[in-house]
Amino acid sequence: MAKWRCTICGYVHEGEEAPAQCPVCGADRRKFERLDGIDRSGKDSSSTPENGAPKTQPERWQCAVCGYIHTGAEPPDPCPVCGAESRQFTGLEGSPVSLPSTPPTSGGTAADDQRWRCTICGYIHVGPEPPEICPVCGADRSKFELLEDAAETTATEDEIPAPSVDDSAIEKPTARTYLDRYRPWIDLAIEYHAHPIAVHIPNGVLPITVAMVLLAALFDWPAIGQAGVYNMGFTFLSMPVVLFTGYLHWQYKFGGNMTDLFKWKIICGVIVTVLSGLLFLWGLADPSSAHDPGAVYLLLHIALLAVAGIAGWLGGKLVFRPGH
């Protein structure tokens, strides 16, 4: 049986053909690539060489954080894409095949070594059961899928009956229904990280803006204060792009699941948009605030910077696991 990897989210599918749609991020079959070393009999040809002895190391390694696949005898340290450590990599092929009758040599049970993958953010958990809550994105245990021991599952996708459709229940069009018309462009935006690129605009401009406002207040410097007002306007104008690309990533890469992490990211994004617009209009309406700001004007700038920092920290949790 062949293995197919989604180039958008890293999901690995086993079957003769790639699925019509990725069950994790919703990408179509064109975004799947076939992993090498799989023959048509369903066995991994790279796991057993000609002399019959299993290899001790996989030849391909997948980063559990970003999905990057490395080819070599050992995983890289660090990951050249996201900087994750070598222990964040899992072998895709070439690992020794343990017979069911062979007891584990590590002193634990086979269940202790089971791997569970969060279908929302891709976090990999090792243990007999999935965690109650994903430590990265906050999804509950129902969002975890078992990665190992897939051979024990007797049912295949072809054997699973298609769900019955009630013709009387017609769903109303949603925002995603209209967005699906532009799916090729959305896939490109996700593949080339449109949201991380867009979010660097306010994250880079806001600290300079707050510094300008503080310098203008300390040294009675109208010119630098006015520059801060214009920078705030630039931040405000960039936020619609940040919010829209963030929505696309949330819907198509993370399945649109409203976990606590995504809820707070959305709240922070709305606060940054509202505050940056308010402070920009305030600076235009009252030019004296550029060099003689009041306490409220200064505090709102500091609060805005703090909220933007929290949003960036939450986004980092989706890329870098806590405690590593």
N, C-alpha and C positions, 0 to 999 in steps of 0.2 A: 504494500500500500504506500502511495507517495505522500510526501509532506509538502504543504504549501504554506508560505509565510506572507502575511499581510505587510506590505511595505509602509503602511501608514501607522499602525499601532503595534506591530510585532506579533500578533496572534498567529499561532501555528495550527493549521488544519490538516487532518489526516483523511485521505480519500483519493480515489482515482482522478478526480478533477477538483479544481478550486471551487469553493462555494460561490453561489451567485452573489452573495452579499456577506461581508464580514460581520459576524454576530457581535463583535465588540464595538467597532467604530462605524460600521455601516458602509465601508468602501466596497465597490463592486469588484467582480472577479479580475478585472484588468489590473488591479493593484496587488495581486498575489504573484509571488515568484516561487518557482519550484526549488526545493532544497535538494542538493546533490546527494548521491550515495544511496538512493532508494530504488530498488528494483520493483518490477511489476508483481512479484510474488508476495509483497507485503513485508519483506525482510530488509533490514538495513544492511546493504552490502558492504558498508565501510566498517561494520562492527566486528566482522570475522574475516581475517585475511585468509590467503590460500592455505597456509599451514594449519588452519583450524583453531589457532590460539587467539582469544579475544584481545583487542588492544586495551592498554591500560589507561589511555588518555583519549578523550574526544578530539576530533580534528576541527570541529567548528564550535564556536562558543558564542552564545547570545547574551548581551547585556540585559539584565532584568530591569534596568532603569529606563534606558532609551531605546532598546531593541536592536542596537548595533550588533552585527555578526562579524566575528573575528575568525580567521582561518589560521590554524597553527597548532603546535603540540601543547601549548599552554595559553591561558587567557592573558590579555594584555594588562598591564598595571601602570597607569590607570587607563580607563576607557578613553580612546581618542576623541569621542564625540561629547560625552557628558562629564568625564572625569571620575566616574565611579571606580571603586577599587576592584581588584581582580576577583575577589570573593563574590562580587555581584554577578559574575558570569556563570551560566549553566551550559553544560555540554549538549549539543544538538544531535551529534552522531558520533559513532566510534566508541561509546562507552561499553564496558563488558555487560553481557546479558546474564542476569542472575536467574538460575533455574528455580522454579517454585519450591523444589525440595531442598534447596540449599539454604541453610539458616544464615542470617546476617552475621558478619564477622565483627561488626563494630560494637557488639554488646547490646544493641537496641533491637527493636522489632521493626518489621517492614513498615508498619503503620506510622512509626515515629519518623520515618524518612519521607513520608508523603509530601508532595509539593502542591500548594494551593495558590492559584493565581487570581488576583482581584481583576474582574472584567472591566472595572471602571478606570483604574490607573495603572494596572500591570504589576502591582506589588506582588512579590513571591513570598509566601509563608511556608515554612517547613514544620510539619507536626502531624499528629494523628487527626486533627480536626482544624478547620479554618478558624481564625480569630473571630471574636464577637464583633469587633469593629476594625476596619482596615486602619492601620496606624498612619497611613499616608493621606488618604482622601476621606476617611470617615464612613465609607460604605459598610453596611451590615454584612453578616456572614453569608447571607443568601446570594451575595454578588460574587462569591468565590467559586471557582471551578477546579476540579482535581486535574492535575497535569499528568501525574505518573499513574502507572498501572492501567493505562488506557486499554491494554490488550485484554483485560479481564471483562471489559464491557462487550457483551455479545451483540447488542443492538447497534446497527449502523444508521447513518442518516437516511439511507434508502428504505430501511425497515420501519422508520418512525412514520406513522400515518399523518397525513396532512390534517391540520385542524379544520374542523367544520366551520363554514362561514354562514352566518345568519344574514340573508339578503335583506331582511327587514331593518337591520341595524346599519344605517349609513353614517359613517363618521364624517364630521364636519371638517373642512380643510383647515389645516394648521399652518403656522409660519413655516414649519419645515416642509410642508407639502409644496409650497411655492419655491422654497430654496432648492428643493431636489431638481428643479428644472435646470439649475446651474451647477449640477453636481461635478462635472469635470473641472470647473474653475475652483470650486470649493476644495476638491481634492488637491489641486495644486497649491492653494493657500495653506492647507494643513501640512502638506509634504514639505513645503519650503518655509514653515514656521512663521506665518504671517503675524500671528498674535504676539509671540515673543519679540519679534522685530518692532512691532507697533508700540508695545508697552515700554520699550526702552526710551521712547521720546519723552513722555512725562517724567519717567524715573530719572532721566538725565537732566532735564530742564528745571524741574522743581527745586532741587537743592540749590542750584545757582540762583534761582528766583528768590528764595527765602534769604539767601546770603546777601543779595542785593538790597532787599528791604531792610535787613538789619544794619547794613553799612550805611544806608541812607538815613536811618534813624539815629545812628551813633554819631555821624559826622556831618549831619545836615547837608546831604549831598543830593540835590534834586535830580541831577542827570542820571545817576545810577538807580535812584528810586523809580524814575520814569521807565528806564530800561527793564526794571523788574515787572512793571505793569504790562509792558508789551510781551515779555516772556510768559507771564501768566495767561495772556490772551492766546499765545501760541499753544500752551498746554491745553487750554480749554478747547481749542479747535481740533486738537489731535485726539481728544477723548472719544468722539463718535467712532473713529476708526478702531481704537482700542477695544471699545465695547462690542462692536460688530464682529471683529475677528475673534474676540474671546467667546462670543456666543457660538460662532461656527465651530471652534475647537471643542467647546463644551457639548454641543449637539452631536457632532460627527466623529469626534475622537473618543469622547467619554460617555457617549450614549444619552446625554441630556439628563443624567441622574442628579437629582437635587440633594446631594449630601451636604453636611455642615460646611465642608471646605468650600464647595462651590457657592453655597448660599452666602457665606461671608465674603468671598471674592466679588460676587455681584454687588453686595451692599457697599463694599469699599469702592468699587468702580463708580457707583452712582454718587457716593459722597464726594469723591474727587472731582467728578464732572460738575456737580452743583456748586461746590465751594470755589473751584477755579473760575467758573463763570461769574459767580457773585463777586469775587475779589477783583476780577478784571473790570467789571462794570463799575465797581466802587472806585477803583483807581482812575478810570476815565471821568467819572462824574465829579470826583473831588481830587483835583491835581495836587492839592497840598498834602494829601495823605502819602504821596510818594516820598516826601522828605520829612514830614512831621506826622507819622502815623500814630494813632491812638493805641491803647492797650488791646482793644478788641481786634483791630486790624492786624496787629502783630500775632496775637494768639491764634487767629484763624489761619494765618500762614503756617504757623508751627503745627497746628492740628492737621492741616492738609498734608503736610510733609509726612507726619506720622501715619496717617491713614494710607498714603501711597506706599510707605514702607511695609505696612502690614499686608497689603495686597501682594507686594513682591515676595514677601516671606511665605505667604500661602501658596503662591505659584511655585516657589522653590521646593515646597514639600511634594509636589507632583513629580519632580525630577530627581531630587536627592532624598533618600530615605532618612528619617530621623535615627540618630544613634550610630551612623556609619561615617 
